[in-house]
Amino acid sequence: MMYPFMTLEDKTEVVHSEVYDSDGAETVKVYFEKPVYGGFHSAECYLPSYEWRNIDGFSPEEIEIFQEYLQSVAHIVIRLAREGGFDNAANF
């Protein structure tokens, strides 16, 4: 299940998964998707390793901006992922 996190200024939607186990490590998938003429640009980043995968349409400069953004909010995303998104977060 993916949970909404934020819509950025350029209309990029940021959503995240629940926490799951990946080779014994707590992991959260963060997905970026931006509507463009004829489709979407998209990318996945896995926390806490910041491993980027499946980048489609975003430039290296855009990924760098997303990386900086994620580094500033990763602790919030991981906490929300543990609690089932904004709607289920208690006393956040």
N, C-alpha and C positions, 0 to 999 in steps of 0.2 A: 504494500500500500504506500502511496506517495501522499505527502502532506504539503499544502501550500505554505511557503515561508514569506516571500516578498515579490513584488513587482518592481523592477528597477525603472529608473527614469526613461530609459530607451524602450520600454515595454517588454523587456526580458523577464520572463517568469522564472522564479527560483522555487523549486520544490525539493523535498527530501524524503528519504525512506525512514522506516523504523530502524533501530539498531539491529544488526544481525551479526552473526559470527562468520568470519572469513579466515580460515586457517588458524583458529584460536584467538583472533583479534577482533575486538569490537569495531564494527565498520558502519558507516552511514554513507549512502549514495546521495549526492546532491546533483540535481538535474537542472540545466539551464536551457530555456527554449525561447526563441525570439521570432515573432511572426515577420516574415518578409514576403515581398511579392512572389507568388508562386509556391509558397511553402513556409518552411521554418529553418532557422539555424539552431543547432543544438549541441550540447556537450554534457559529459558526465564527469564529476569529480568525486573521489572516494576519500572520506575523512576517516582517520586522522592523518593518513599518509599523503594526502593531496595528489593522488595519482589521477591524471586526466586520461579519459578514454572517449572514444566515439565522437570526436570533434568533427562537426559537419557545418561548414559555412562561417564559423567564427575565425577571425584573424588571430595570429599570435599576440598582437597587441591587446585585443579584446580578452583573450584568455589570461593575459598578465593582469589586466584590471580585475577580472573575476577572481583570480588567485589572491590578490591583495584584499579584495572585499571579503572572501571567505576566511582569510587569516584573521580578520577583525571580528567575525561573527561565528566562527566555528564552534566556540564553546556554547553558544546559544543554540545552534543547530543540533549539536550532539545532545544537549539536555532535552530539547524538544523531541528529538527522535526517541529518546528513552521513555518519554512520557506520552507519546502518541500524538504529537503535533500541538499546535496552539490550543485547539478546542479542549484537549484533555490535560493540559499543563495546569497543575495545581500550585497556587501561590507563587507564580513565576514572577 
